């Protein structure tokens, strides 16, 4: 028998305990949306759901609805489930592109069934998300989230096209992570505000989500270079081996004196193919302050997110968003 699909997750951070009940409802909708897939597809989708992680995105949809003054209605739960389906689909496709065998200590779909079937499973998840959105009486999610998915995919394409290029600067890096990560964080809050009954709060909550997503990805990229493998649930240094120019590497290269630049470029390029050189580079990034600079950049994004909360209605949902911003900037797993 296939395992249950969707939220909640045993990896739910303590900061999200107040929405655990909401996520139960979201998980039920997630399972209902996938209820008519074949047992073969269900098994693969269940595998993908196991590495869904912290459930931050559907949590944000639920919290935004509460900030808007509404509860987690059937429409809100459906919108949150759609957001999580989109996220899971992108993870399945990412693992194929990256050749990843494990995510959060769980074998990836491509590792178990091959790249071709994994791509198709991701496509099924996208199709079910679109179908669920189209069945909502209010078609906002159908129109809006289809555009967001396009932005996510453009971000992934951008990242892949410029892999193994040391010419990527901070502005281009930020454009990439805006598409691949921050766009869905923003969308999660916008749809929550809309279906929570206060679409006028969507722009401000969306800006909060944008900055939260930027902070999340900057921290994620920093942890890939220096985190705890057991806590992260994945092999570290994968970004380096894939030739991704993440913020710590970009900052480190940018700050090298002209006399050291050729050596720095050689070390980065060698790290793409040599684990020992990758370890050397990680050590340099730590000693030269590049990791600390990434931490500061993430904190700055979290502070921008917090600034967007000041004009929102006071109360527990707003306080929970503030706690999430601090959690994301400080997380180490």
C-alpha positions as CSV (number, residue, x, y, z in Angstrom):
1,X,0.0,0.0,0.0
2,X,1.4,3.4,-0.9
3,X,2.3,5.7,1.9
4,X,0.2,8.9,2.6
5,X,0.9,11.9,0.4
6,X,1.6,15.5,1.3
7,X,1.8,17.7,4.5
8,X,2.2,17.6,7.4
9,X,5.8,16.5,7.7
10,X,7.9,15.1,10.6
11,X,10.4,17.8,9.6
12,X,8.0,20.6,10.5
13,X,10.0,23.2,12.4
14,X,8.8,24.1,15.9
15,X,8.0,27.6,14.7
16,X,5.2,26.2,12.6
17,X,3.5,24.2,15.3
18,X,0.6,26.7,15.5
19,X,-0.4,25.8,11.9
20,X,0.0,22.0,12.3
21,X,-3.8,21.6,12.3
22,X,-4.1,23.7,9.1
23,X,-1.5,21.5,7.5
24,X,-3.6,18.4,8.3
25,X,-6.4,19.9,6.2
26,X,-3.9,20.8,3.4
27,X,-2.6,17.3,3.5
28,X,-6.1,15.9,3.1
29,X,-6.7,18.1,0.1
30,X,-3.3,17.1,-1.4
31,X,-4.3,13.4,-1.1
32,X,-7.7,14.1,-2.6
33,X,-6.3,15.9,-5.6
34,X,-4.1,12.9,-6.3
35,X,-6.8,10.5,-5.5
36,X,-7.5,9.3,-9.0
37,X,-3.9,8.6,-10.2
38,X,-2.9,5.0,-10.8
39,X,-1.3,2.9,-8.1
40,X,2.0,3.1,-10.0
41,X,2.0,6.8,-10.2
42,X,0.7,7.0,-6.6
43,X,3.8,5.1,-5.4
44,X,6.1,7.4,-7.2
45,X,4.3,10.6,-6.0
46,X,4.4,9.3,-2.5
47,X,8.1,8.9,-2.8
48,X,8.4,12.5,-3.9
49,X,6.2,13.7,-1.0
50,X,8.6,12.1,1.4
51,X,11.2,14.8,0.6
52,X,8.8,17.7,0.8
53,X,10.8,19.2,3.7
54,X,9.5,21.8,6.1
55,X,6.2,22.6,4.4
56,X,7.0,26.3,4.6
57,X,5.1,27.2,1.4
58,X,1.7,25.7,2.2
59,X,2.1,27.1,5.8
60,X,2.6,30.6,4.3
61,X,-0.7,30.2,2.4
62,X,-2.6,29.3,5.6
63,X,-1.0,32.1,7.6
64,X,-1.7,34.7,4.9
65,X,-5.3,33.6,5.0
66,X,-5.4,34.2,8.7
67,X,-3.7,37.5,8.4
68,X,-6.4,38.4,5.9
69,X,-9.0,37.7,8.6
70,X,-10.3,34.4,7.2
71,X,-9.7,30.9,8.3
72,X,-8.3,27.9,6.4
73,X,-11.4,27.3,4.4
74,X,-11.7,24.6,1.8
75,X,-10.6,27.0,-0.9
76,X,-7.5,28.1,1.2
77,X,-6.6,24.4,1.9
78,X,-6.9,23.7,-1.8
79,X,-4.7,26.7,-2.8
80,X,-2.1,25.6,-0.3
81,X,-2.1,22.0,-1.6
82,X,-1.7,23.3,-5.1
83,X,1.3,25.4,-4.0
84,X,2.8,22.2,-2.4
85,X,2.1,20.2,-5.5
86,X,3.9,22.7,-7.7
87,X,6.9,22.8,-5.2
88,X,7.1,19.0,-5.2
89,X,7.0,18.8,-9.0
90,X,9.9,21.2,-9.2
91,X,11.9,19.1,-6.8
92,X,11.3,16.0,-8.8
93,X,12.5,17.8,-12.0
94,X,15.4,19.4,-10.2
95,X,16.7,16.1,-9.1
96,X,16.7,14.8,-12.6
97,X,18.6,17.9,-13.9
98,X,21.1,17.6,-11.0
99,X,21.5,13.8,-11.2
100,X,20.7,13.7,-7.5
101,X,20.3,10.3,-5.8
102,X,19.2,11.4,-2.4
103,X,17.1,14.3,-1.0
104,X,16.5,14.5,2.8
105,X,17.9,11.0,3.3
106,X,15.3,9.6,0.9
107,X,16.1,8.1,-2.5
108,X,14.9,10.5,-5.3
109,X,12.3,9.4,-7.8
110,X,14.9,9.4,-10.6
111,X,17.2,7.2,-8.5
112,X,14.5,4.6,-8.0
113,X,12.7,4.6,-11.3
114,X,15.0,6.5,-13.7
115,X,15.0,10.0,-15.2
116,X,12.3,9.4,-17.8
117,X,9.7,8.3,-15.3
118,X,10.7,11.0,-12.9
119,X,10.1,13.7,-15.5
120,X,6.6,12.2,-16.1
121,X,5.8,12.1,-12.4
122,X,6.7,15.7,-12.1
123,X,4.5,16.5,-15.1
124,X,1.6,14.6,-13.4
125,X,2.0,16.7,-10.3
126,X,1.9,19.9,-12.4
127,X,-1.1,18.7,-14.3
128,X,-3.0,17.8,-11.1
129,X,-2.1,21.2,-9.6
130,X,-3.5,23.0,-12.7
131,X,-6.6,20.9,-12.7
132,X,-7.3,21.6,-9.1
133,X,-6.8,25.3,-9.6
134,X,-9.2,25.3,-12.6
135,X,-11.9,23.7,-10.5
136,X,-11.9,26.5,-8.0
137,X,-14.9,28.7,-8.3
138,X,-12.6,31.7,-8.2
139,X,-10.1,31.2,-11.0
140,X,-7.5,33.5,-9.6
141,X,-5.1,30.7,-8.7
142,X,-5.5,29.1,-12.1
143,X,-4.4,32.3,-13.9
144,X,-1.8,33.5,-11.4
145,X,0.0,30.3,-10.5
146,X,0.4,29.3,-14.2
147,X,2.4,32.5,-14.6
148,X,4.4,31.7,-11.5
149,X,5.3,28.2,-12.7
150,X,6.6,29.8,-15.9
151,X,8.8,32.1,-13.8
152,X,10.1,29.2,-11.7
153,X,11.0,27.2,-14.8
154,X,12.7,30.3,-16.4
155,X,14.8,30.5,-13.2
156,X,15.9,26.9,-13.5
157,X,16.7,27.3,-17.2
158,X,18.8,30.4,-16.4
159,X,20.7,28.6,-13.7
160,X,21.4,25.6,-15.9
161,X,22.5,27.8,-18.9
162,X,25.1,29.6,-16.8
163,X,26.4,26.6,-14.9
164,X,30.2,26.4,-14.9
165,X,30.5,30.1,-15.7
166,X,32.6,32.2,-13.4
167,X,31.2,35.4,-15.0
168,X,28.0,35.1,-13.0
169,X,27.7,38.1,-10.7
170,X,25.5,38.9,-7.7
171,X,22.8,40.6,-9.8
172,X,22.4,37.6,-12.0
173,X,22.5,35.2,-9.1
174,X,19.7,37.1,-7.4
175,X,17.7,37.0,-10.6
176,X,18.1,33.2,-10.7
177,X,17.0,32.6,-7.1
178,X,14.1,35.1,-7.5
179,X,12.8,32.8,-10.2
180,X,13.6,29.3,-8.9
181,X,12.7,30.0,-5.2
182,X,11.4,33.4,-4.2
183,X,8.6,33.5,-6.8
184,X,6.7,30.6,-5.2
185,X,7.2,31.9,-1.7
186,X,5.6,35.2,-2.9
187,X,2.8,33.3,-4.6
188,X,2.0,31.2,-1.6
189,X,1.2,34.3,0.4
190,X,-0.6,36.1,-2.4
191,X,-3.0,33.2,-3.0
192,X,-3.5,32.9,0.8
193,X,-4.5,36.6,1.1
194,X,-6.8,36.2,-2.0
195,X,-8.7,33.2,-0.8
196,X,-8.6,34.4,2.8
197,X,-10.8,37.3,1.7
198,X,-8.4,40.3,1.6
199,X,-6.7,40.3,-1.9
200,X,-5.7,44.0,-1.2
201,X,-3.1,42.6,1.3
202,X,-1.6,40.4,-1.5
203,X,1.0,42.9,-2.7
204,X,2.5,43.5,0.8
205,X,2.3,39.9,1.8
206,X,3.8,39.0,-1.6
207,X,6.8,41.3,-1.0
208,X,7.3,39.7,2.4
209,X,7.3,36.3,0.6
210,X,9.7,37.5,-2.0
211,X,12.3,38.6,0.6
212,X,11.7,35.5,2.7
213,X,12.3,33.2,-0.3
214,X,15.5,35.1,-1.2
215,X,16.8,34.7,2.4
216,X,15.9,31.0,2.3
217,X,17.8,30.3,-0.8
218,X,20.9,32.3,0.2
219,X,21.0,30.4,3.4
220,X,20.5,27.1,1.5
221,X,23.3,27.9,-0.8
222,X,25.6,28.8,2.1
223,X,24.7,25.6,4.0
224,X,25.6,23.6,1.0
225,X,29.2,24.7,1.5
226,X,29.4,24.4,5.3
227,X,26.4,22.8,6.8
228,X,25.9,19.5,8.7
229,X,25.2,16.7,6.3
230,X,23.1,14.8,8.8
231,X,21.0,17.8,9.6
232,X,20.7,18.8,6.0
233,X,19.8,15.3,4.8
234,X,21.9,15.6,1.7
235,X,25.5,15.4,0.5
236,X,27.1,18.8,0.8
237,X,29.1,20.6,-1.9
238,X,26.6,19.5,-4.6
239,X,26.3,23.0,-5.9
240,X,30.0,23.3,-6.4
241,X,30.2,20.0,-8.3
242,X,27.3,21.1,-10.5
243,X,29.2,24.3,-11.4
244,X,26.7,26.7,-9.7
245,X,28.0,30.1,-8.8
246,X,26.3,30.7,-5.5
247,X,26.5,33.9,-3.4
248,X,29.5,32.9,-1.2
249,X,31.6,32.0,-4.2
250,X,30.6,35.1,-6.1
251,X,31.4,37.4,-3.1
252,X,34.7,35.6,-2.5
253,X,35.8,36.0,-6.2
254,X,34.6,39.6,-6.4
255,X,36.7,40.5,-3.3
256,X,39.9,38.9,-4.5
257,X,42.7,41.3,-5.2
258,X,43.6,41.5,-8.9
259,X,46.9,39.8,-8.2
260,X,45.0,36.7,-6.8
261,X,42.2,36.6,-9.3
262,X,43.7,34.0,-11.7
263,X,44.5,31.7,-8.8
264,X,40.9,32.1,-7.5
265,X,39.4,31.4,-10.8
266,X,41.5,28.2,-11.2
267,X,40.5,27.0,-7.7
268,X,36.8,27.5,-8.5
269,X,37.0,25.7,-11.8
270,X,39.0,22.9,-10.2
271,X,36.4,22.5,-7.5
272,X,33.8,21.6,-10.1
273,X,35.6,18.3,-10.7
274,X,37.8,17.5,-7.7
275,X,36.4,16.9,-4.2
276,X,39.7,17.8,-2.6
277,X,39.8,21.1,-4.3
278,X,36.2,21.7,-3.5
279,X,37.1,21.2,0.2
280,X,40.0,23.6,-0.2
281,X,37.6,26.2,-1.6
282,X,35.1,25.8,1.2
283,X,37.9,26.4,3.7
284,X,38.9,29.6,1.9
285,X,35.3,30.8,1.8
286,X,35.1,30.4,5.5
287,X,38.5,32.0,6.3
288,X,38.1,34.9,4.0
289,X,34.6,35.9,5.3
290,X,32.5,34.9,2.3
291,X,30.2,32.6,4.3
292,X,29.7,35.4,6.8
293,X,28.9,37.8,4.0
294,X,26.2,35.4,2.8
295,X,24.8,35.2,6.3
296,X,24.6,39.0,6.3
297,X,22.9,39.1,3.0
298,X,20.3,36.6,4.2
299,X,19.7,38.6,7.3
300,X,19.2,41.7,5.2
301,X,16.6,40.0,3.1
302,X,14.8,38.8,6.3
303,X,14.9,42.3,7.7
304,X,13.3,43.6,4.4
305,X,10.6,40.9,4.9
306,X,10.0,42.1,8.4
307,X,9.6,45.7,7.3
308,X,6.7,44.6,5.1
309,X,4.8,43.3,8.2
310,X,4.5,46.7,9.9
311,X,1.5,47.8,8.0
312,X,-0.4,44.5,8.3
313,X,-3.1,43.8,11.0
314,X,-1.6,43.0,14.3
315,X,-2.1,39.6,15.9
316,X,-0.8,36.0,16.1
317,X,-0.6,35.4,12.4
318,X,1.5,38.4,11.8
319,X,3.7,37.5,14.7
320,X,4.1,34.0,13.2
321,X,5.3,35.5,10.0
322,X,7.9,37.5,11.9
323,X,9.1,34.4,13.7
324,X,9.4,32.6,10.3
325,X,11.6,35.4,8.9
326,X,13.9,35.0,11.9
327,X,13.9,31.2,11.6
328,X,14.8,31.3,7.9
329,X,17.7,33.7,8.4
330,X,19.1,31.7,11.3
331,X,18.4,28.1,10.2
332,X,21.2,25.6,10.0
333,X,19.4,22.7,8.4
